[in-house]
Amino acid sequence: MSYAQYSEGGAPYPPAAPGFAPPPGSYQGAPYPPAGGGYPPPGGYAPPGQYPPEYPPPGQGGYPPAGPPVYPPGGYPSVPQGPVTQPPIPYGPPPEQNIPMVPVPQAMPGVPPGLEYLTAIDQLIIKQKVEALEALIGFETNNKYSVKNSMGQKIFQASEKTDCCTRNLCGPNRPFDMKIKDLQGNEVIHLYRPFRCTSCCCPCFLQRIEVCAPPGNVIGYVCQEWSILSPKFTVRDAQENVILRIEGPMCTFSICGDVEFEVLSDATGQNVGKISKQWTGLLREMFTDADNFGISFPIDLHVHVKATLLAAAFLIDFMFFEKSSNKESDRIGMFD
């Protein structure tokens, strides 16, 4: 029904529903709007310029202010689509936070590139990666290590480079090259261990490892000294001058405790640090040769000597704690 039909009074308003009978005297059938201009309010209209008492004049309250509507700055916030739900709160302690990365140090004069961080620390931790194939069947694989600071932040990663025949035929006495890289994958230290004897029966051909930083630039050596009862080493600079001495225990078996190698000053004989083979648990000690080491030294020690002590820890690991086919071969003294 169109609006014109309502305005012409030709149809009732509102339309009667089926079965509905309006009471007598109602507006049924009356035109809308009524003739005469509608229904005046009770009491008639107010004179022009005046307002009924129940309606306040404009500008005296009760009305919104004149002019365009005022909206809050920035508009209204958007309404999120879909139902709003709060994520569940997990029970228990918060998850462990990731250990932050070590910042990249600035270049320092007289320090090999990549070794700047060593100038500010007095401890290193070496963790060897467990190789599943080596643990299960005793097949020798390349050793891999992570070098960290005392807070557990990784500083370097080291990996042995030898061929399969050398590893499995020569065992712990095998020669190797080891690349030590920073977190950006740059090789900062190169170690070379030639094939030599470990027994005291061959005093002229004992163990030795060469330290280069950067690769191709020799900064020091670790040399085994002849001894019968306890292992002894010297830490030397690039000109073969002895800087430090390392002395280990007569028995290097790791039995529910750490095995410590003392680091002594060559000039004074004073203890200035140590290299500790840390106890890693009964199962890991029995069935793998993945070892952990801790190194401590004076914080003001030259960075070349610190890098050489790191190489000494790797040499000690191969000589005394690297197993051949998962079999322990340590003996009392230096009679291997």
MARMAR-621070 format. One line per field, with one value per residue (C-alpha): residue in one letter; x, y, z. Coordinates in nm, 2 decimals. Layout:
N
residuo: [A, ...];
x: [X, ...];
y: [Y, ...];
z: [Z, ...];
***
This chain:
336
residuo: [M, S, Y, A, Q, Y, S, E, G, G, A, P, Y, P, P, A, A, P, G, F, A, P, P, P, G, S, Y, Q, G, A, P, Y, P, P, A, G, G, G, Y, P, P, P, G, G, Y, A, P, P, G, Q, Y, P, P, E, Y, P, P, P, G, Q, G, G, Y, P, P, A, G, P, P, V, Y, P, P, G, G, Y, P, S, V, P, Q, G, P, V, T, Q, P, P, I, P, Y, G, P, P, P, E, Q, N, I, P, M, V, P, V, P, Q, A, M, P, G, V, P, P, G, L, E, Y, L, T, A, I, D, Q, L, I, I, K, Q, K, V, E, A, L, E, A, L, I, G, F, E, T, N, N, K, Y, S, V, K, N, S, M, G, Q, K, I, F, Q, A, S, E, K, T, D, C, C, T, R, N, L, C, G, P, N, R, P, F, D, M, K, I, K, D, L, Q, G, N, E, V, I, H, L, Y, R, P, F, R, C, T, S, C, C, C, P, C, F, L, Q, R, I, E, V, C, A, P, P, G, N, V, I, G, Y, V, C, Q, E, W, S, I, L, S, P, K, F, T, V, R, D, A, Q, E, N, V, I, L, R, I, E, G, P, M, C, T, F, S, I, C, G, D, V, E, F, E, V, L, S, D, A, T, G, Q, N, V, G, K, I, S, K, Q, W, T, G, L, L, R, E, M, F, T, D, A, D, N, F, G, I, S, F, P, I, D, L, H, V, H, V, K, A, T, L, L, A, A, A, F, L, I, D, F, M, F, F, E, K, S, S, N, K, E, S, D, R, I, G, M, F, D];
x: [0.00, 0.15, 0.20, -0.05, -0.33, -0.26, -0.24, -0.56, -0.76, -0.87, -0.75, -0.75, -0.44, -0.30, -0.45, -0.68, -0.55, -0.76, -1.01, -0.96, -1.26, -1.18, -1.41, -1.69, -1.59, -1.23, -1.04, -1.15, -1.23, -1.11, -0.87, -0.51, -0.40, -0.74, -0.89, -0.80, -0.42, -0.40, -0.48, -0.38, -0.21, -0.44, -0.49, -0.41, -0.09, 0.13, 0.12, 0.39, 0.74, 0.65, 0.70, 0.50, 0.64, 0.74, 0.97, 1.27, 1.36, 1.67, 2.00, 1.89, 1.98, 1.80, 1.90, 2.22, 2.44, 2.37, 2.59, 2.74, 2.78, 3.11, 3.29, 3.59, 3.94, 4.06, 3.71, 3.55, 3.76, 3.70, 3.48, 3.66, 3.50, 3.38, 3.35, 3.61, 3.77, 4.06, 4.34, 4.38, 4.65, 4.89, 4.96, 5.30, 5.62, 5.68, 5.87, 6.25, 6.38, 6.63, 6.98, 7.07, 7.34, 7.69, 7.72, 7.97, 8.28, 8.46, 8.80, 9.09, 9.45, 9.69, 9.41, 9.34, 9.00, 8.72, 8.91, 8.82, 8.57, 8.84, 9.00, 8.71, 8.65, 8.84, 8.64, 8.55, 8.32, 8.36, 8.07, 8.11, 7.82, 7.70, 7.70, 7.43, 7.62, 7.93, 7.74, 7.55, 7.81, 8.14, 8.20, 8.43, 8.29, 8.44, 8.42, 8.22, 8.22, 8.05, 8.26, 8.06, 8.12, 8.03, 7.67, 7.61, 7.63, 7.79, 8.11, 8.26, 8.19, 8.47, 8.47, 8.74, 8.84, 8.97, 8.89, 8.71, 9.01, 9.23, 8.96, 8.89, 9.25, 9.44, 9.18, 9.26, 9.61, 9.50, 9.63, 9.36, 9.28, 9.02, 8.84, 8.71, 8.45, 8.26, 7.88, 7.90, 8.07, 8.41, 8.71, 8.90, 9.13, 9.29, 9.44, 9.68, 9.78, 10.04, 10.07, 10.30, 10.35, 10.19, 10.39, 10.68, 10.89, 10.93, 11.05, 11.17, 10.84, 10.57, 10.24, 10.22, 9.95, 9.99, 9.76, 9.69, 9.48, 9.38, 9.45, 9.81, 9.94, 10.10, 10.04, 10.14, 10.20, 10.10, 10.38, 10.38, 10.67, 10.83, 10.71, 10.65, 10.38, 10.17, 10.09, 10.28, 10.25, 10.40, 10.21, 10.44, 10.42, 10.50, 10.88, 10.86, 10.91, 10.75, 10.47, 10.27, 10.30, 10.01, 10.03, 9.77, 9.69, 9.86, 9.52, 9.30, 9.00, 8.68, 8.51, 8.21, 8.41, 8.61, 8.96, 9.17, 9.48, 9.66, 9.79, 10.11, 10.31, 10.65, 10.82, 10.69, 10.54, 10.22, 9.88, 9.70, 9.42, 9.31, 9.16, 8.89, 8.73, 8.38, 8.18, 7.88, 7.69, 7.73, 7.54, 7.71, 8.05, 8.00, 7.85, 7.99, 8.31, 8.13, 8.31, 8.27, 8.56, 8.60, 8.90, 8.99, 9.27, 9.35, 9.14, 9.44, 9.62, 9.72, 9.45, 9.71, 9.77, 9.40, 9.35, 9.64, 9.49, 9.17, 9.38, 9.54, 9.19, 9.12, 9.46, 9.39, 9.05, 9.19, 9.48, 9.31, 8.93, 8.87, 8.77, 8.84, 8.53, 8.37, 8.64, 8.83, 9.21, 9.34, 9.62, 9.81, 10.08, 10.20, 10.24, 9.97];
y: [0.00, 0.33, 0.65, 0.83, 0.60, 0.69, 1.07, 1.07, 0.91, 0.62, 0.35, 0.30, 0.36, 0.14, -0.14, -0.37, -0.71, -1.01, -1.09, -0.75, -0.53, -0.17, -0.05, 0.19, 0.55, 0.47, 0.61, 0.33, 0.47, 0.82, 0.99, 1.05, 1.31, 1.45, 1.75, 2.08, 2.01, 1.75, 1.74, 2.03, 1.95, 1.97, 2.33, 2.45, 2.58, 2.84, 3.19, 3.27, 3.32, 3.14, 2.78, 2.56, 2.54, 2.18, 2.27, 2.50, 2.77, 2.71, 2.79, 2.74, 2.37, 2.06, 2.09, 1.99, 2.29, 2.45, 2.38, 2.06, 1.76, 1.73, 1.40, 1.28, 1.34, 1.07, 0.93, 0.64, 0.32, 0.04, -0.24, -0.58, -0.83, -1.15, -1.26, -1.12, -1.40, -1.39, -1.63, -1.90, -1.83, -2.12, -2.29, -2.34, -2.12, -1.90, -2.06, -2.03, -1.73, -1.77, -1.68, -1.36, -1.37, -1.24, -0.89, -0.86, -0.70, -0.41, -0.45, -0.39, -0.32, -0.61, -0.86, -1.12, -1.06, -1.25, -1.29, -0.95, -1.10, -1.31, -0.99, -0.93, -1.28, -1.52, -1.84, -2.06, -2.37, -2.64, -2.87, -3.16, -3.27, -3.63, -3.82, -4.09, -4.31, -4.31, -4.38, -4.67, -4.87, -4.70, -4.56, -4.26, -3.94, -3.59, -3.42, -3.11, -2.86, -2.54, -2.29, -2.07, -1.81, -1.85, -1.73, -2.01, -1.77, -1.94, -1.77, -2.01, -2.35, -2.59, -2.89, -3.16, -3.22, -3.57, -3.85, -4.17, -4.40, -4.18, -4.15, -4.52, -4.66, -4.41, -4.36, -4.09, -4.06, -3.94, -3.62, -3.36, -3.01, -2.82, -2.51, -2.27, -2.03, -1.73, -1.70, -1.55, -1.86, -1.70, -1.91, -1.73, -2.00, -2.30, -2.59, -2.85, -3.17, -3.38, -3.76, -3.82, -4.05, -4.01, -4.27, -4.18, -4.44, -4.19, -3.87, -3.71, -3.74, -3.63, -3.45, -3.10, -2.88, -2.56, -2.26, -2.01, -1.69, -1.59, -1.91, -1.91, -1.68, -1.89, -1.74, -2.03, -2.40, -2.66, -2.91, -3.23, -3.26, -3.59, -3.74, -4.08, -4.04, -3.73, -3.55, -3.22, -2.96, -2.62, -2.33, -2.14, -1.83, -1.81, -1.79, -2.11, -1.92, -2.10, -1.88, -2.13, -2.49, -2.74, -3.03, -3.30, -3.57, -3.91, -4.08, -3.92, -4.15, -3.95, -4.13, -3.93, -3.60, -3.35, -3.41, -3.10, -2.99, -2.70, -2.40, -2.25, -1.95, -2.05, -1.75, -1.78, -2.12, -1.96, -2.12, -1.89, -2.11, -2.46, -2.69, -2.91, -3.21, -3.20, -3.50, -3.53, -3.82, -4.20, -4.29, -4.03, -4.11, -4.49, -4.49, -4.18, -3.98, -3.65, -3.44, -3.10, -2.88, -2.56, -2.33, -2.05, -1.79, -1.44, -1.18, -0.97, -1.27, -1.20, -1.30, -1.52, -1.72, -1.76, -1.90, -2.14, -2.26, -2.33, -2.55, -2.72, -2.83, -3.00, -3.18, -3.30, -3.43, -3.63, -3.77, -3.87, -3.87, -3.97, -4.34, -4.59, -4.78, -4.66, -4.84, -4.67, -4.69, -4.47, -4.61, -4.49, -4.23, -4.18, -4.55, -4.54];
z: [0.00, -0.11, 0.09, -0.14, -0.02, 0.34, 0.27, 0.07, 0.35, 0.13, 0.37, 0.74, 0.94, 1.07, 0.85, 1.05, 1.12, 1.02, 1.30, 1.46, 1.52, 1.65, 1.93, 1.85, 1.82, 1.73, 1.43, 1.21, 0.88, 0.97, 0.73, 0.83, 0.89, 1.02, 0.85, 1.00, 1.02, 1.29, 1.66, 1.87, 2.21, 2.52, 2.61, 2.26, 2.11, 2.28, 2.14, 1.89, 2.05, 2.37, 2.48, 2.70, 3.06, 3.02, 2.73, 2.82, 2.57, 2.35, 2.51, 2.88, 2.92, 2.82, 2.45, 2.28, 2.19, 1.86, 1.57, 1.42, 1.65, 1.83, 1.82, 2.03, 1.89, 1.66, 1.61, 1.78, 1.84, 1.59, 1.70, 1.67, 1.44, 1.59, 1.95, 2.19, 2.39, 2.64, 2.58, 2.85, 3.11, 3.13, 3.46, 3.61, 3.59, 3.29, 3.00, 3.01, 2.84, 2.56, 2.65, 2.46, 2.19, 2.26, 2.09, 1.81, 1.96, 1.80, 1.64, 1.87, 1.77, 1.83, 1.87, 1.59, 1.43, 1.61, 1.94, 2.08, 2.32, 2.49, 2.63, 2.87, 3.02, 3.26, 3.20, 2.91, 2.90, 2.63, 2.56, 2.32, 2.11, 2.16, 1.83, 1.81, 1.57, 1.78, 2.10, 1.95, 1.75, 1.84, 1.49, 1.53, 1.39, 1.38, 1.72, 1.75, 2.04, 2.16, 2.34, 2.58, 2.85, 3.22, 3.15, 2.89, 2.59, 2.29, 2.17, 1.93, 1.76, 1.69, 1.46, 1.39, 1.02, 0.96, 0.72, 0.82, 0.80, 1.01, 1.28, 1.31, 1.26, 1.47, 1.74, 2.00, 1.87, 1.53, 1.38, 1.30, 1.19, 1.39, 1.28, 1.55, 1.41, 1.55, 1.55, 1.20, 1.06, 1.02, 1.11, 1.38, 1.52, 1.34, 1.53, 1.39, 1.57, 1.39, 1.44, 1.74, 2.04, 2.38, 2.58, 2.80, 2.61, 2.32, 2.49, 2.16, 1.97, 2.22, 2.15, 2.01, 1.88, 1.68, 1.72, 1.44, 1.46, 1.20, 1.00, 0.87, 1.15, 1.43, 1.78, 2.01, 2.07, 2.34, 2.39, 2.60, 2.84, 2.92, 3.25, 3.40, 3.66, 3.57, 3.25, 3.19, 2.92, 2.83, 2.68, 2.44, 2.23, 1.86, 1.93, 2.14, 2.47, 2.76, 2.92, 3.13, 3.25, 3.29, 3.53, 3.56, 3.82, 3.81, 3.76, 3.49, 3.55, 3.58, 3.88, 4.00, 4.00, 3.80, 3.68, 3.72, 3.54, 3.71, 3.51, 3.66, 3.57, 3.43, 3.59, 3.95, 3.97, 4.10, 4.02, 3.78, 3.65, 3.57, 3.30, 3.45, 3.28, 3.43, 3.55, 3.31, 3.47, 3.49, 3.17, 2.96, 3.10, 3.04, 2.69, 2.52, 2.50, 2.48, 2.75, 2.91, 3.01, 3.21, 3.16, 3.41, 3.37, 3.47, 3.29, 3.20, 3.03, 2.67, 2.42, 2.24, 2.55, 2.62, 2.27, 2.33, 2.66, 2.46, 2.23, 2.53, 2.65, 2.32, 2.32, 2.68, 2.57, 2.29, 2.49, 2.81, 2.76, 2.40, 2.39, 2.11, 2.02, 2.35, 2.55, 2.83, 2.78, 3.06, 3.27, 3.58, 3.48, 3.13, 3.03, 2.75];
***
